[in-house]
Amino acid sequence: MKKPLLYIFFLICPILSFAQAKPMEQKSHGNGLNLVKNFIKDLANEDIALDVILSQYVRVTEPSDELYDYLEVSLEEIRINLMMKKLEIIQYKSYKELPRKEVRDIDVEDLNTENMYFLYHKDRLLTSIYTEEGKIASFTLVSKGNEMAHFVCY
């Protein structure tokens, strides 16, 4: 009788130990709007190095030294712009929230518009951000000619 009980105990023991374990905290910054808000908050913090922000937040599919240099300079430009702004009054708008006249010149291509965010400070566009797979895929909206703009994903 002792052996069958011992076998049952050993079978149940691992299940019981996992039931007591706390779930692992994910290092991800969340999706969508929370990701964008955390990105802007950290970018505005001068104590956080740009390369740290780049590695934590930005999704780079084809890394190169030139691309990283470009991205760091672009982040520095946004950081300088944020230094002159009150973060509390930045408005985070999704693509759907924008008036038709503001989105008519954006070519969304094959991108998901639910992942597009536009940051405004006192009704002026501060930056545009596209998220993908829990990271920032683009914070660069550029003209592609014919009065159309599109997100450049890294």
N, CA, C and O atoms as a GROMACS GRO file, in nm:
protein
  616
    1MET      N    1   0.082  -0.120   0.000
    1MET     CA    2   0.000   0.000   0.000
    1MET      C    3   0.087   0.126   0.000
    1MET      O    4   0.048   0.230  -0.054
    2LYS      N    5   0.204   0.116   0.062
    2LYS     CA    6   0.291   0.234   0.069
    2LYS      C    7   0.348   0.272  -0.068
    2LYS      O    8   0.360   0.391  -0.098
    3LYS      N    9   0.383   0.173  -0.150
    3LYS     CA   10   0.442   0.203  -0.281
    3LYS      C   11   0.344   0.278  -0.371
    3LYS      O   12   0.383   0.378  -0.431
    4PRO      N   13   0.218   0.235  -0.385
    4PRO     CA   14   0.126   0.310  -0.470
    4PRO      C   15   0.105   0.453  -0.420
    4PRO      O   16   0.093   0.545  -0.501
    5LEU      N   17   0.100   0.472  -0.290
    5LEU     CA   18   0.084   0.608  -0.237
    5LEU      C   19   0.208   0.693  -0.266
    5LEU      O   20   0.199   0.812  -0.295
    6LEU      N   21   0.322   0.629  -0.256
    6LEU     CA   22   0.446   0.699  -0.285
    6LEU      C   23   0.452   0.742  -0.432
    6LEU      O   24   0.495   0.853  -0.461
    7TYR      N   25   0.410   0.655  -0.523
    7TYR     CA   26   0.406   0.689  -0.665
    7TYR      C   27   0.309   0.806  -0.693
    7TYR      O   28   0.340   0.897  -0.768
    8ILE      N   29   0.194   0.800  -0.631
    8ILE     CA   30   0.095   0.908  -0.647
    8ILE      C   31   0.152   1.039  -0.595
    8ILE      O   32   0.134   1.143  -0.658
    9PHE      N   33   0.219   1.033  -0.480
    9PHE     CA   34   0.279   1.153  -0.423
    9PHE      C   35   0.382   1.214  -0.519
    9PHE      O   36   0.383   1.335  -0.539
   10PHE      N   37   0.467   1.129  -0.577
   10PHE     CA   38   0.569   1.180  -0.669
   10PHE      C   39   0.508   1.233  -0.799
   10PHE      O   40   0.565   1.323  -0.862
   11LEU      N   41   0.394   1.179  -0.839
   11LEU     CA   42   0.326   1.230  -0.957
   11LEU      C   43   0.260   1.366  -0.932
   11LEU      O   44   0.258   1.452  -1.020
   12ILE      N   45   0.208   1.385  -0.813
   12ILE     CA   46   0.137   1.508  -0.780
   12ILE      C   47   0.231   1.619  -0.734
   12ILE      O   48   0.200   1.737  -0.749
   13CYS      N   49   0.343   1.583  -0.678
   13CYS     CA   50   0.437   1.681  -0.622
   13CYS      C   51   0.477   1.791  -0.720
   13CYS      O   52   0.470   1.908  -0.683
   14PRO      N   53   0.517   1.760  -0.844
   14PRO     CA   54   0.552   1.869  -0.937
   14PRO      C   55   0.434   1.961  -0.969
   14PRO      O   56   0.452   2.081  -0.987
   15ILE      N   57   0.316   1.904  -0.977
   15ILE     CA   58   0.198   1.985  -1.005
   15ILE      C   59   0.172   2.082  -0.892
   15ILE      O   60   0.141   2.199  -0.915
   16LEU      N   61   0.186   2.034  -0.770
   16LEU     CA   62   0.165   2.120  -0.653
   16LEU      C   63   0.269   2.231  -0.646
   16LEU      O   64   0.236   2.344  -0.610
   17SER      N   65   0.393   2.199  -0.679
   17SER     CA   66   0.497   2.302  -0.672
   17SER      C   67   0.475   2.412  -0.776
   17SER      O   68   0.502   2.528  -0.747
   18PHE      N   69   0.427   2.377  -0.897
   18PHE     CA   70   0.398   2.478  -0.997
   18PHE      C   71   0.277   2.562  -0.960
   18PHE      O   72   0.270   2.680  -0.996
   19ALA      N   73   0.184   2.503  -0.887
   19ALA     CA   74   0.065   2.578  -0.846
   19ALA      C   75   0.102   2.689  -0.750
   19ALA      O   76   0.032   2.790  -0.743
   20GLN      N   77   0.210   2.673  -0.676
   20GLN     CA   78   0.253   2.774  -0.580
   20GLN      C   79   0.342   2.880  -0.641
   20GLN      O   80   0.361   2.987  -0.583
   21ALA      N   81   0.397   2.853  -0.757
   21ALA     CA   82   0.491   2.946  -0.819
   21ALA      C   83   0.418   3.068  -0.873
   21ALA      O   84   0.306   3.059  -0.923
   22LYS      N   85   0.484   3.182  -0.861
   22LYS     CA   86   0.430   3.306  -0.917
   22LYS      C   87   0.462   3.310  -1.066
   22LYS      O   88   0.569   3.265  -1.107
   23PRO      N   89   0.371   3.361  -1.146
   23PRO     CA   90   0.401   3.371  -1.289
   23PRO      C   91   0.519   3.465  -1.311
   23PRO      O   92   0.537   3.563  -1.238
   24MET      N   93   0.599   3.433  -1.412
   24MET     CA   94   0.715   3.517  -1.443
   24MET      C   95   0.670   3.651  -1.496
   24MET      O   96   0.574   3.659  -1.573
   25GLU      N   97   0.737   3.756  -1.454
   25GLU     CA   98   0.707   3.889  -1.507
   25GLU      C   99   0.766   3.901  -1.646
   25GLU      O  100   0.880   3.862  -1.670
   26GLN      N  101   0.688   3.954  -1.734
   26GLN     CA  102   0.738   3.972  -1.868
   26GLN      C  103   0.811   4.105  -1.876
   26GLN      O  104   0.769   4.204  -1.816
   27LYS      N  105   0.917   4.106  -1.950
   27LYS     CA  106   0.997   4.227  -1.967
   27LYS      C  107   0.938   4.318  -2.075
   27LYS      O  108   0.988   4.428  -2.098
   28SER      N  109   0.833   4.271  -2.138
   28SER     CA  110   0.774   4.350  -2.247
   28SER      C  111   0.708   4.475  -2.192
   28SER      O  112   0.668   4.478  -2.076
   29HIS      N  113   0.696   4.574  -2.272
   29HIS     CA  114   0.639   4.701  -2.230
   29HIS      C  115   0.491   4.708  -2.263
   29HIS      O  116   0.431   4.816  -2.256
   30GLY      N  117   0.432   4.598  -2.298
   30GLY     CA  118   0.290   4.599  -2.328
   30GLY      C  119   0.267   4.625  -2.476
   30GLY      O  120   0.361   4.634  -2.555
   31ASN      N  121   0.143   4.636  -2.511
   31ASN     CA  122   0.109   4.659  -2.651
   31ASN      C  123   0.052   4.798  -2.670
   31ASN      O  124   0.004   4.861  -2.576
   32GLY      N  125   0.058   4.842  -2.791
   32GLY     CA  126  -0.010   4.963  -2.831
   32GLY      C  127   0.021   5.087  -2.753
   32GLY      O  128   0.136   5.128  -2.739
   33LEU      N  129  -0.086   5.147  -2.702
   33LEU     CA  130  -0.076   5.277  -2.639
   33LEU      C  131   0.016   5.276  -2.518
   33LEU      O  132   0.093   5.370  -2.499
   34ASN      N  133   0.011   5.172  -2.435
   34ASN     CA  134   0.100   5.166  -2.318
   34ASN      C  135   0.245   5.163  -2.360
   34ASN      O  136   0.330   5.228  -2.298
   35LEU      N  137   0.275   5.088  -2.464
   35LEU     CA  138   0.411   5.083  -2.516
   35LEU      C  139   0.457   5.222  -2.560
   35LEU      O  140   0.568   5.264  -2.527
   36VAL      N  141   0.373   5.292  -2.632
   36VAL     CA  142   0.408   5.425  -2.684
   36VAL      C  143   0.428   5.522  -2.567
   36VAL      O  144   0.524   5.600  -2.567
   37LYS      N  145   0.340   5.519  -2.470
   37LYS     CA  146   0.354   5.609  -2.354
   37LYS      C  147   0.481   5.581  -2.275
   37LYS      O  148   0.550   5.674  -2.234
   38ASN      N  149   0.513   5.453  -2.254
   38ASN     CA  150   0.637   5.418  -2.184
   38ASN      C  151   0.759   5.461  -2.264
   38ASN      O  152   0.857   5.509  -2.207
   39PHE      N  153   0.754   5.444  -2.393
   39PHE     CA  154   0.862   5.484  -2.482
   39PHE      C  155   0.888   5.635  -2.470
   39PHE      O  156   1.003   5.677  -2.455
   40ILE      N  157   0.783   5.714  -2.476
   40ILE     CA  158   0.797   5.860  -2.468
   40ILE      C  159   0.847   5.901  -2.330
   40ILE      O  160   0.933   5.988  -2.318
   41LYS      N  161   0.794   5.839  -2.226
   41LYS     CA  162   0.838   5.872  -2.089
   41LYS      C  163   0.986   5.843  -2.072
   41LYS      O  164   1.060   5.925  -2.017
   42ASP      N  165   1.031   5.726  -2.118
   42ASP     CA  166   1.173   5.691  -2.106
   42ASP      C  167   1.260   5.776  -2.198
   42ASP      O  168   1.372   5.813  -2.161
   43LEU      N  169   1.210   5.807  -2.315
   43LEU     CA  170   1.287   5.891  -2.407
   43LEU      C  171   1.306   6.031  -2.350
   43LEU      O  172   1.411   6.092  -2.371
   44ALA      N  173   1.208   6.081  -2.279
   44ALA     CA  174   1.219   6.214  -2.218
   44ALA      C  175   1.314   6.216  -2.098
   44ALA      O  176   1.358   6.322  -2.055
   45ASN      N  177   1.344   6.099  -2.045
   45ASN     CA  178   1.435   6.088  -1.930
   45ASN      C  179   1.579   6.086  -1.980
   45ASN      O  180   1.624   5.987  -2.038
   46GLU      N  181   1.650   6.193  -1.958
   46GLU     CA  182   1.787   6.205  -2.008
   46GLU      C  183   1.885   6.109  -1.941
   46GLU      O  184   1.996   6.089  -1.990
   47ASP      N  185   1.844   6.050  -1.828
   47ASP     CA  186   1.931   5.956  -1.758
   47ASP      C  187   1.935   5.819  -1.826
   47ASP      O  188   2.021   5.737  -1.795
   48ILE      N  189   1.843   5.795  -1.917
   48ILE     CA  190   1.840   5.668  -1.989
   48ILE      C  191   1.910   5.688  -2.123
   48ILE      O  192   1.870   5.773  -2.204
   49ALA      N  193   2.013   5.610  -2.146
   49ALA     CA  194   2.090   5.622  -2.269
   49ALA      C  195   2.006   5.584  -2.391
   49ALA      O  196   1.919   5.497  -2.384
   50LEU      N  197   2.033   5.651  -2.501
   50LEU     CA  198   1.957   5.626  -2.624
   50LEU      C  199   1.973   5.483  -2.675
   50LEU      O  200   1.878   5.425  -2.728
   51ASP      N  201   2.093   5.425  -2.659
   51ASP     CA  202   2.111   5.288  -2.705
   51ASP      C  203   2.030   5.189  -2.621
   51ASP      O  204   1.989   5.084  -2.670
   52VAL      N  205   2.006   5.223  -2.493
   52VAL     CA  206   1.922   5.139  -2.408
   52VAL      C  207   1.777   5.147  -2.455
   52VAL      O  208   1.709   5.045  -2.466
   53ILE      N  209   1.731   5.267  -2.483
   53ILE     CA  210   1.594   5.285  -2.534
   53ILE      C  211   1.578   5.213  -2.667
   53ILE      O  212   1.477   5.147  -2.692
   54LEU      N  213   1.678   5.226  -2.750
   54LEU     CA  214   1.675   5.160  -2.881
   54LEU      C  215   1.662   5.008  -2.866
   54LEU      O  216   1.582   4.945  -2.934
   55SER      N  217   1.741   4.950  -2.777
   55SER     CA  218   1.738   4.804  -2.762
   55SER      C  219   1.611   4.756  -2.690
   55SER      O  220   1.563   4.646  -2.718
   56GLN      N  221   1.557   4.836  -2.600
   56GLN     CA  222   1.438   4.794  -2.526
   56GLN      C  223   1.309   4.813  -2.604
   56GLN      O  224   1.217   4.732  -2.592
   57TYR      N  225   1.300   4.917  -2.682
   57TYR     CA  226   1.173   4.954  -2.744
   57TYR      C  227   1.163   4.934  -2.894
   57TYR      O  228   1.055   4.904  -2.944
   58VAL      N  229   1.272   4.951  -2.966
   58VAL     CA  230   1.264   4.957  -3.112
   58VAL      C  231   1.297   4.822  -3.175
   58VAL      O  232   1.397   4.758  -3.141
   59ARG      N  233   1.212   4.780  -3.266
   59ARG     CA  234   1.228   4.654  -3.339
   59ARG      C  235   1.308   4.682  -3.466
   59ARG      O  236   1.264   4.757  -3.553
   60VAL      N  237   1.425   4.620  -3.474
   60VAL     CA  238   1.510   4.637  -3.592
   60VAL      C  239   1.524   4.500  -3.658
   60VAL      O  240   1.579   4.407  -3.600
   61THR      N  241   1.473   4.489  -3.781
   61THR     CA  242   1.474   4.359  -3.850
   61THR      C  243   1.604   4.332  -3.925
   61THR      O  244   1.647   4.218  -3.934
   62GLU      N  245   1.666   4.437  -3.978
   62GLU     CA  246   1.792   4.420  -4.050
   62GLU      C  247   1.897   4.516  -3.993
   62GLU      O  248   1.922   4.623  -4.049
   63PRO      N  249   1.958   4.477  -3.879
   63PRO     CA  250   2.050   4.568  -3.812
   63PRO      C  251   2.178   4.597  -3.891
   63PRO      O  252   2.230   4.511  -3.962
   64SER      N  253   2.225   4.720  -3.876
   64SER     CA  254   2.354   4.760  -3.932
   64SER      C  255   2.401   4.880  -3.850
   64SER      O  256   2.321   4.948  -3.785
   65ASP      N  257   2.530   4.905  -3.854
   65ASP     CA  258   2.585   5.019  -3.779
   65ASP      C  259   2.525   5.150  -3.827
   65ASP      O  260   2.494   5.238  -3.747
   66GLU      N  261   2.508   5.163  -3.958
   66GLU     CA  262   2.452   5.286  -4.013
   66GLU      C  263   2.309   5.308  -3.968
   66GLU      O  264   2.269   5.420  -3.936
   67LEU      N  265   2.231   5.199  -3.964
   67LEU     CA  266   2.092   5.211  -3.921
   67LEU      C  267   2.086   5.250  -3.773
   67LEU      O  268   2.006   5.336  -3.735
   68TYR      N  269   2.168   5.187  -3.690
   68TYR     CA  270   2.168   5.221  -3.547
   68TYR      C  271   2.210   5.366  -3.526
   68TYR      O  272   2.154   5.435  -3.441
   69ASP      N  273   2.308   5.413  -3.602
   69ASP     CA  274   2.349   5.553  -3.592
   69ASP      C  275   2.234   5.646  -3.630
   69ASP      O  276   2.208   5.745  -3.561
   70TYR      N  277   2.167   5.614  -3.739
   70TYR     CA  278   2.053   5.693  -3.784
   70TYR      C  279   1.942   5.695  -3.678
   70TYR      O  280   1.887   5.801  -3.647
   71LEU      N  281   1.911   5.578  -3.622
   71LEU     CA  282   1.805   5.569  -3.522
   71LEU      C  283   1.840   5.646  -3.395
   71LEU      O  284   1.754   5.711  -3.336
   72GLU      N  285   1.965   5.639  -3.352
   72GLU     CA  286   2.006   5.714  -3.233
   72GLU      C  287   1.995   5.865  -3.256
   72GLU      O  288   1.950   5.938  -3.168
   73VAL      N  289   2.035   5.910  -3.372
   73VAL     CA  290   2.023   6.053  -3.404
   73VAL      C  291   1.876   6.094  -3.408
   73VAL      O  292   1.840   6.201  -3.359
   74SER      N  293   1.792   6.009  -3.465
   74SER     CA  294   1.649   6.038  -3.471
   74SER      C  295   1.588   6.042  -3.331
   74SER      O  296   1.505   6.128  -3.302
   75LEU      N  297   1.628   5.948  -3.246
   75LEU     CA  298   1.579   5.948  -3.107
   75LEU      C  299   1.625   6.073  -3.033
   75LEU      O  300   1.550   6.130  -2.954
   76GLU      N  301   1.749   6.114  -3.058
   76GLU     CA  302   1.801   6.235  -2.994
   76GLU      C  303   1.720   6.356  -3.036
   76GLU      O  304   1.694   6.445  -2.955
   77GLU      N  305   1.682   6.362  -3.161
   77GLU     CA  306   1.601   6.472  -3.212
   77GLU      C  307   1.465   6.478  -3.142
   77GLU      O  308   1.418   6.585  -3.103
   78ILE      N  309   1.403   6.361  -3.126
   78ILE     CA  310   1.274   6.357  -3.056
   78ILE      C  311   1.293   6.394  -2.909
   78ILE      O  312   1.210   6.465  -2.852
   79ARG      N  313   1.402   6.345  -2.848
   79ARG     CA  314   1.430   6.377  -2.707
   79ARG      C  315   1.446   6.527  -2.688
   79ARG      O  316   1.390   6.584  -2.593
   80ILE      N  317   1.519   6.592  -2.775
   80ILE     CA  318   1.537   6.737  -2.765
   80ILE      C  319   1.403   6.808  -2.778
   80ILE      O  320   1.376   6.904  -2.707
   81ASN      N  321   1.320   6.760  -2.869
   81ASN     CA  322   1.188   6.817  -2.888
   81ASN      C  323   1.101   6.797  -2.762
   81ASN      O  324   1.024   6.885  -2.725
   82LEU      N  325   1.114   6.681  -2.699
   82LEU     CA  326   1.036   6.652  -2.578
   82LEU      C  327   1.079   6.738  -2.459
   82LEU      O  328   0.997   6.768  -2.372
   83MET      N  329   1.205   6.777  -2.456
   83MET     CA  330   1.256   6.857  -2.344
   83MET      C  331   1.184   6.990  -2.333
   83MET      O  332   1.176   7.047  -2.224
   84MET      N  333   1.132   7.039  -2.441
   84MET     CA  334   1.065   7.168  -2.442
   84MET      C  335   0.914   7.155  -2.426
   84MET      O  336   0.840   7.252  -2.438
   85LYS      N  337   0.868   7.032  -2.398
   85LYS     CA  338   0.724   7.006  -2.391
   85LYS      C  339   0.686   6.956  -2.252
   85LYS      O  340   0.769   6.900  -2.179
   86LYS      N  341   0.560   6.977  -2.217
   86LYS     CA  342   0.505   6.918  -2.096
   86LYS      C  343   0.448   6.782  -2.134
   86LYS      O  344   0.354   6.774  -2.213
   87LEU      N  345   0.505   6.676  -2.079
   87LEU     CA  346   0.463   6.542  -2.115
   87LEU      C  347   0.316   6.516  -2.078
   87LEU      O  348   0.248   6.438  -2.144
   88GLU      N  349   0.269   6.582  -1.973
   88GLU     CA  350   0.132   6.559  -1.926
   88GLU      C  351   0.027   6.603  -2.028
   88GLU      O  352  -0.084   6.551  -2.029
   89ILE      N  353   0.062   6.696  -2.114
   89ILE     CA  354  -0.039   6.745  -2.207
   89ILE      C  355  -0.024   6.687  -2.348
   89ILE      O  356  -0.094   6.729  -2.441
   90ILE      N  357   0.066   6.592  -2.363
   90ILE     CA  358   0.077   6.525  -2.493
   90ILE      C  359  -0.047   6.441  -2.514
   90ILE      O  360  -0.089   6.366  -2.426
   91GLN      N  361  -0.106   6.454  -2.631
   91GLN     CA  362  -0.223   6.375  -2.667
   91GLN      C  363  -0.178   6.260  -2.755
   91GLN      O  364  -0.104   6.278  -2.851
   92TYR      N  365  -0.223   6.141  -2.719
   92TYR     CA  366  -0.193   6.021  -2.794
   92TYR      C  367  -0.319   5.983  -2.872
   92TYR      O  368  -0.420   5.946  -2.813
   93LYS      N  369  -0.311   5.993  -3.003
   93LYS     CA  370  -0.428   5.964  -3.086
   93LYS      C  371  -0.400   5.846  -3.176
   93LYS      O  372  -0.291   5.832  -3.233
   94SER      N  373  -0.499   5.761  -3.189
   94SER     CA  374  -0.488   5.649  -3.282
   94SER      C  375  -0.526   5.698  -3.422
   94SER      O  376  -0.579   5.808  -3.438
   95TYR      N  377  -0.497   5.616  -3.519
   95TYR     CA  378  -0.530   5.649  -3.658
   95TYR      C  379  -0.679   5.678  -3.671
   95TYR      O  380  -0.719   5.771  -3.741
   96LYS      N  381  -0.761   5.597  -3.604
   96LYS     CA  382  -0.907   5.613  -3.613
   96LYS      C  383  -0.956   5.746  -3.554
   96LYS      O  384  -1.060   5.798  -3.596
   97GLU      N  385  -0.882   5.800  -3.460
   97GLU     CA  386  -0.923   5.924  -3.393
   97GLU      C  387  -0.890   6.050  -3.472
   97GLU      O  388  -0.939   6.158  -3.441
   98LEU      N  389  -0.807   6.035  -3.573
   98LEU     CA  390  -0.766   6.152  -3.650
   98LEU      C  391  -0.874   6.194  -3.749
   98LEU      O  392  -0.945   6.109  -3.803
   99PRO      N  393  -0.887   6.324  -3.771
   99PRO     CA  394  -0.981   6.370  -3.873
   99PRO      C  395  -0.938   6.320  -4.011
   99PRO      O  396  -0.820   6.299  -4.037
  100ARG      N  397  -1.034   6.303  -4.097
  100ARG     CA  398  -1.009   6.251  -4.232
  100ARG      C  399  -0.905   6.334  -4.306
  100ARG      O  400  -0.823   6.279  -4.380
  101LYS      N  401  -0.907   6.465  -4.288
  101LYS     CA  402  -0.812   6.551  -4.361
  101LYS      C  403  -0.668   6.527  -4.318
  101LYS      O  404  -0.575   6.556  -4.394
  102GLU      N  405  -0.646   6.474  -4.196
  102GLU     CA  406  -0.510   6.449  -4.150
  102GLU      C  407  -0.456   6.314  -4.195
  102GLU      O  408  -0.335   6.294  -4.199
  103VAL      N  409  -0.544   6.221  -4.228
  103VAL     CA  410  -0.496   6.089  -4.269
  103VAL      C  411  -0.502   6.066  -4.419
  103VAL      O  412  -0.452   5.965  -4.468
  104ARG      N  413  -0.563   6.157  -4.491
  104ARG     CA  414  -0.578   6.135  -4.635
  104ARG      C  415  -0.444   6.132  -4.709
  104ARG      O  416  -0.434   6.076  -4.818
  105ASP      N  417  -0.340   6.193  -4.650
  105ASP     CA  418  -0.210   6.193  -4.717
  105ASP      C  419  -0.114   6.088  -4.658
  105ASP      O  420   0.006   6.093  -4.684
  106ILE      N  421  -0.168   5.995  -4.579
  106ILE     CA  422  -0.085   5.887  -4.525
  106ILE      C  423  -0.117   5.759  -4.602
  106ILE      O  424  -0.232   5.715  -4.605
  107ASP      N  425  -0.016   5.702  -4.662
  107ASP     CA  426  -0.031   5.575  -4.732
  107ASP      C  427  -0.001   5.465  -4.630
  107ASP      O  428   0.115   5.445  -4.593
  108VAL      N  429  -0.104   5.395  -4.586
  108VAL     CA  430  -0.085   5.293  -4.482
  108VAL      C  431  -0.022   5.165  -4.537
  108VAL      O  432   0.021   5.079  -4.460
  109GLU      N  433  -0.017   5.153  -4.668
  109GLU     CA  434   0.038   5.036  -4.735
  109GLU      C  435  -0.026   4.911  -4.675
  109GLU      O  436  -0.149   4.903  -4.669
  110ASP      N  437   0.053   4.813  -4.632
  110ASP     CA  438  -0.004   4.691  -4.574
  110ASP      C  439   0.002   4.692  -4.422
  110ASP      O  440  -0.010   4.586  -4.360
  111LEU      N  441   0.021   4.806  -4.361
  111LEU     CA  442   0.034   4.815  -4.216
  111LEU      C  443  -0.102   4.819  -4.148
  111LEU      O  444  -0.200   4.866  -4.205
  112ASN      N  445  -0.106   4.771  -4.026
  112ASN     CA  446  -0.228   4.769  -3.946
  112ASN      C  447  -0.251   4.908  -3.885
  112ASN      O  448  -0.170   4.954  -3.805
  113THR      N  449  -0.358   4.974  -3.923
  113THR     CA  450  -0.383   5.111  -3.873
  113THR      C  451  -0.412   5.114  -3.724
  113THR      O  452  -0.402   5.219  -3.661
  114GLU      N  453  -0.447   5.000  -3.665
  114GLU     CA  454  -0.471   4.996  -3.521
  114GLU      C  455  -0.341   5.008  -3.443
  114GLU      O  456  -0.344   5.029  -3.322
  115ASN      N  457  -0.228   4.994  -3.509
  115ASN     CA  458  -0.097   5.005  -3.444
  115ASN      C  459  -0.031   5.140  -3.470
  115ASN      O  460   0.087   5.158  -3.440
  116MET      N  461  -0.106   5.234  -3.527
  116MET     CA  462  -0.053   5.366  -3.558
  116MET      C  463  -0.097   5.467  -3.454
  116MET      O  464  -0.215   5.478  -3.421
  117TYR      N  465   0.000   5.541  -3.402
  117TYR     CA  466  -0.028   5.642  -3.300
  117TYR      C  467   0.037   5.774  -3.341
  117TYR      O  468   0.147   5.777  -3.396
  118PHE      N  469  -0.034   5.882  -3.312
  118PHE     CA  470   0.012   6.015  -3.348
  118PHE      C  471   0.011   6.100  -3.222
  118PHE      O  472  -0.091   6.111  -3.154
  119LEU      N  473   0.126   6.158  -3.191
  119LEU     CA  474   0.141   6.234  -3.068
  119LEU      C  475   0.134   6.382  -3.098
  119LEU      O  476   0.208   6.434  -3.182
  120TYR      N  477   0.046   6.450  -3.026
  120TYR     CA  478   0.024   6.592  -3.045
  120TYR      C  479   0.054   6.667  -2.917
  120TYR      O  480   0.022   6.622  -2.807
  121HIS      N  481   0.116   6.782  -2.932
  121HIS     CA  482   0.139   6.873  -2.821
  121HIS      C  483   0.083   7.008  -2.864
  121HIS      O  484   0.130   7.069  -2.959
  122LYS      N  485  -0.018   7.052  -2.792
  122LYS     CA  486  -0.087   7.177  -2.826
  122LYS      C  487  -0.130   7.178  -2.973
  122LYS      O  488  -0.104   7.274  -3.045
  123ASP      N  489  -0.195   7.072  -3.014
  123ASP     CA  490  -0.250   7.057  -3.149
  123ASP      C  491  -0.146   7.056  -3.261
  123ASP      O  492  -0.182   7.072  -3.378
  124ARG      N  493  -0.020   7.036  -3.227
  124ARG     CA  494   0.085   7.022  -3.329
  124ARG      C  495   0.141   6.881  -3.322
  124ARG      O  496   0.169   6.829  -3.214
  125LEU      N  497   0.158   6.820  -3.438
  125LEU     CA  498   0.210   6.683  -3.444
  125LEU      C  499   0.354   6.681  -3.393
  125LEU      O  500   0.441   6.753  -3.443
  126LEU      N  501   0.378   6.597  -3.294
  126LEU     CA  502   0.510   6.582  -3.236
  126LEU      C  503   0.586   6.469  -3.306
  126LEU      O  504   0.701   6.486  -3.348
  127THR      N  505   0.521   6.354  -3.316
  127THR     CA  506   0.579   6.240  -3.387
  127THR      C  507   0.469   6.139  -3.416
  127THR      O  508   0.360   6.146  -3.360
  128SER      N  509   0.499   6.047  -3.504
  128SER     CA  510   0.408   5.938  -3.539
  128SER      C  511   0.479   5.807  -3.510
  128SER      O  512   0.598   5.793  -3.538
  129ILE      N  513   0.406   5.712  -3.454
  129ILE     CA  514   0.468   5.586  -3.412
  129ILE      C  515   0.384   5.468  -3.462
  129ILE      O  516   0.261   5.469  -3.454
  130TYR      N  517   0.454   5.368  -3.512
  130TYR     CA  518   0.389   5.244  -3.553
  130TYR      C  519   0.447   5.130  -3.470
  130TYR      O  520   0.569   5.115  -3.462
  131THR      N  521   0.360   5.049  -3.408
  131THR     CA  522   0.405   4.938  -3.325
  131THR      C  523   0.377   4.806  -3.395
  131THR      O  524   0.284   4.794  -3.476
  132GLU      N  525   0.460   4.707  -3.362
  132GLU     CA  526   0.444   4.574  -3.419
  132GLU      C  527   0.514   4.474  -3.329
  132GLU      O  528   0.629   4.494  -3.289
  133GLU      N  529   0.446   4.366  -3.296
  133GLU     CA  530   0.503   4.259  -3.214
  133GLU      C  531   0.555   4.309  -3.080
  133GLU      O  532   0.661   4.265  -3.035
  134GLY      N  533   0.483   4.401  -3.017
  134GLY     CA  534   0.519   4.449  -2.884
  134GLY      C  535   0.637   4.544  -2.880
  134GLY      O  536   0.690   4.572  -2.773
  135LYS      N  537   0.678   4.595  -2.996
  135LYS     CA  538   0.788   4.692  -3.002
  135LYS      C  539   0.752   4.801  -3.100
  135LYS      O  540   0.653   4.791  -3.173
  136ILE      N  541   0.834   4.905  -3.103
  136ILE     CA  542   0.815   5.015  -3.197
  136ILE      C  543   0.883   4.977  -3.328
  136ILE      O  544   1.004   4.955  -3.333
  137ALA      N  545   0.802   4.969  -3.433
  137ALA     CA  546   0.856   4.932  -3.563
  137ALA      C  547   0.897   5.056  -3.642
  137ALA      O  548   0.979   5.048  -3.733
  138SER      N  549   0.839   5.172  -3.605
  138SER     CA  550   0.873   5.296  -3.675
  138SER      C  551   0.831   5.417  -3.592
  138SER      O  552   0.724   5.419  -3.532
  139PHE      N  553   0.917   5.516  -3.591
  139PHE     CA  554   0.880   5.647  -3.538
  139PHE      C  555   0.912   5.752  -3.644
  139PHE      O  556   0.933   5.869  -3.614
  140THR      N  557   0.917   5.705  -3.769
  140THR     CA  558   0.952   5.791  -3.881
  140THR      C  559   0.842   5.784  -3.987
  140THR      O  560   0.818   5.680  -4.047
  141LEU      N  561   0.778   5.897  -4.009
  141LEU     CA  562   0.677   5.910  -4.114
  141LEU      C  563   0.737   6.005  -4.217
  141LEU      O  564   0.761   6.122  -4.188
  142VAL      N  565   0.761   5.954  -4.337
  142VAL     CA  566   0.830   6.036  -4.438
  142VAL      C  567   0.748   6.044  -4.566
  142VAL      O  568   0.662   5.960  -4.594
  143SER      N  569   0.777   6.147  -4.642
  143SER     CA  570   0.710   6.167  -4.769
  143SER      C  571   0.762   6.067  -4.870
  143SER      O  572   0.882   6.040  -4.877
  144LYS      N  573   0.670   6.011  -4.947
  144LYS     CA  574   0.712   5.919  -5.053
  144LYS      C  575   0.678   5.976  -5.190
  144LYS      O  576   0.676   5.903  -5.289
  145GLY      N  577   0.652   6.105  -5.195
  145GLY     CA  578   0.617   6.168  -5.321
  145GLY      C  579   0.468   6.173  -5.341
  145GLY      O  580   0.392   6.109  -5.268
  146ASN      N  581   0.425   6.249  -5.439
  146ASN     CA  582   0.283   6.265  -5.470
  146ASN      C  583   0.202   6.306  -5.348
  146ASN      O  584   0.086   6.266  -5.332
  147GLU      N  585   0.264   6.385  -5.261
  147GLU     CA  586   0.200   6.436  -5.139
  147GLU      C  587   0.151   6.326  -5.047
  147GLU      O  588   0.055   6.345  -4.972
  148MET      N  589   0.214   6.210  -5.051
  148MET     CA  590   0.180   6.098  -4.964
  148MET      C  591   0.297   6.071  -4.870
  148MET      O  592   0.414   6.091  -4.905
  149ALA      N  593   0.263   6.024  -4.749
  149ALA     CA  594   0.365   5.988  -4.652
  149ALA      C  595   0.343   5.844  -4.610
  149ALA      O  596   0.233   5.790  -4.622
  150HIS      N  597   0.450   5.780  -4.562
  150HIS     CA  598   0.437   5.643  -4.513
  150HIS      C  599   0.537   5.619  -4.400
  150HIS      O  600   0.637   5.689  -4.387
  151PHE      N  601   0.507   5.517  -4.319
  151PHE     CA  602   0.596   5.480  -4.210
  151PHE      C  603   0.714   5.400  -4.267
  151PHE      O  604   0.697   5.313  -4.352
  152VAL      N  605   0.833   5.433  -4.217
  152VAL     CA  606   0.952   5.359  -4.254
  152VAL      C  607   0.980   5.264  -4.139
  152VAL      O  608   1.014   5.307  -4.029
  153CYS      N  609   0.966   5.134  -4.163
  153CYS     CA  610   0.991   5.035  -4.058
  153CYS      C  611   1.137   4.994  -4.062
  153CYS      O  612   1.197   4.982  -4.168
  154TYR      N  613   1.192   4.972  -3.947
  154TYR     CA  614   1.334   4.940  -3.936
  154TYR      C  615   1.347   4.792  -3.927
  154TYR      O  616   1.458   4.740  -3.918
   0.00000   0.00000   0.00000
